Amino acid sequence: MICLQQDNTMIYFFWRFIGIVWIAVAWLCPWPAGAALNLDETDHGRYNSVRVDRVLNADTIVLENGETISLIGVRAWGEPPQRKKIERDEYGFVIEKRIHPEISREEKAIMFVRELLEDKDVRLEFDSAPTDEDYRTMAYVFVIDTEIFANVEILRRGFGDLHIQPPNMKYAQQLRAAYHEGRIYDE
């Protein structure tokens, strides 16, 4: 009985020692900050040429691999427009409605960004914080063929509002200048 009690005590201390060592190792070797996103310096190369699959709104795109990217410094107006429901008569023919000649500024913005980015190869550049408080990946977007800085061009044309949040300040001056130019262009 005495031997059995000593064996249990030794096993207890052994596992306690292993637990302490494991906690010490975990504390001394924490996960890198960008581990969940895989956005360390060596991984940025995969964003040198990516294709934009679709545009969700004036400040959000979806890449060909399904990844959603928010444009740094740009805030879109309102909600993206929904597809219009097609109405049909009793025979299945489309009922054509009178189209209002004015297009909302939100629709104009989305049409512009689609023309600028959709089905184009782009280069993404990240700033200090690769994600925002809602864990959306944020980047500066450059169209490869034309060397257009998309974030700046959207603001310059007046199709979005300026939204600069520290620590992402790399191109803050260019974004501010484009926004001011866009306000003049918009009027």
N, C-alpha and C positions, 0 to 999 in steps of 0.2 A: 504494500500500500504506500509506503514511504517513497519507493522508487517511482511509482506511477505519478505521485504528486510532484516530484522533482522534474519528471519528464514534461508534465503539463506546464509547469512554471517556465522551463527552458523554451518550450514551443511558444508560449505567450510572449516572452521577452524577444525571441527571435523574430516573430512577426511584427512586434512593436518596433523593433530596430529597423526592419525592412520598410515599414510605413514611414518612419522618420526620415530615413535616407531618401525615399521616393519623394516626400514633400520637400526636402532640402534641394534635391536635384531640380524639381519643378520650379521652385522659387528662384534658384540661381540661374536657370536657363529658360526664361519666359519665351512665349511665342512671339515672333516678330510682329510689329504693328500691322503690316500689310499682308499677313499670312492668309487671312480669310479671302482677300481679294486677289492675291497673287499679282500685286502691282509694284513689285520691287524693280529696281533699275534694270535688271537683266530681262525682265518680262515685257518692258515697254516696247521692245522691238516688234512684237506681234501686232502692235497698233500702228505701225508705220504705213501699212496699206490694208485697209479694211473696206468692205463695201457696205453702203447704207441700203438696207432692205426697204424700209418704209419710214415715213415721217408721221409721228403721232400728233404733234402740234409744233408751234413755232420754236419751242425750246427743247424738244425731246425727239430722239431718233432711235430706231431699232436697227442694229447691225445684222448682217447676214447670218451670224452665228446665234442670233436671238437675244443678244445682250442689249439692254436699254441704256442709253447714254443721255444725260441732261447736259445742255450747253451751259458752260460757266459764264456768268455775267448777263444772261438773257432770261427774262421772264415773259412767257406768252400771255396773251389776253384771253380770258374766259376759257370755256370748255371747248374741246375740238368738236367740229360739226358732225352730226350723225348723218348716216346715209338716209336719203329720202325714201320713204315707203312708196312703192309703185302701186297705184290704184288701177284696177281693171274693171271693165264693165261685165255684164252677165255673159258676154260671148268671149271674154278673155283678152279683149283689146285694151291697150293702155289708154287710160283717160289722161289726156294732156291738160295740165293746169297752166294758167297764165303765169309766166315767170316774171318775178319782180326784177326790174332792171338794175337795182342796186345790189351790190355784193357787200356783205359785212366786212369790217376790217379784219376780223378773226379769220374769215375764209380767205381773204386776200393774203394774209400772212402765211397761212398754211400752204396756199398755192405757190407763193414765192419760195418758201423753204423746200417744198417738194421739187420744184424746178431746179433749185440750187443743189440739193443733196441726194435726192432719191435716185437709186441705181448708179451712184457715183462712187469712185474709190476716194477715200479720205484718209488723212493722217490724224490721229488723236494725240493730243498733248495734255498731260496731267499737271496739276499744280500741287501745292503743299498738301491739301486734303483731297484725296481722290474720291471721297464720298461726302454727301451732305448728312444732315441730322436724320433724314429718312432712309439712309443707306442707299441712295441712288448714286450710281457712278457718274461723276462729273468730269467733263473734258473740254478743252478747246478743240475745235474741229477745223481742219484745213483741207480744202478740195485739192487733190493732187494735180489734176490736169491743168487747172487755171491758177493755182496758188492763191486762191481766195480764202481769206480768214472768215469763215462762215459766221462766227459769233459777232464779229465786227460788222459784217455786211448786213445782217439782219437788223441790227440797231441803226446802221447808217440809212437804211431804207425806211426806217420808222415802223417796223413790223414787230416790235417788242419793247418791253420796258427794261431799263437797266437794273440789274440785281447783283451787286458786288458784295460778297461776304468774305471777310477775312477768315482764314489766312490765304485764300486764293486771290492773290493780288498781282500776279505775274504780268498780265496785260491790262491792268485796271485803267491806266491812262488812255490807251487806245480805245477801250470800250467806252469810257466817258466821252471822249472826243467824238466817236461815232454816234453815240446817243444824242449829243447836242446837235450834231449835223442832221440826224434823223428827225429831231423835233422841228427844225427849220424846214426840212423836206416835207414833213407831214402836214404843215400848215398851209 
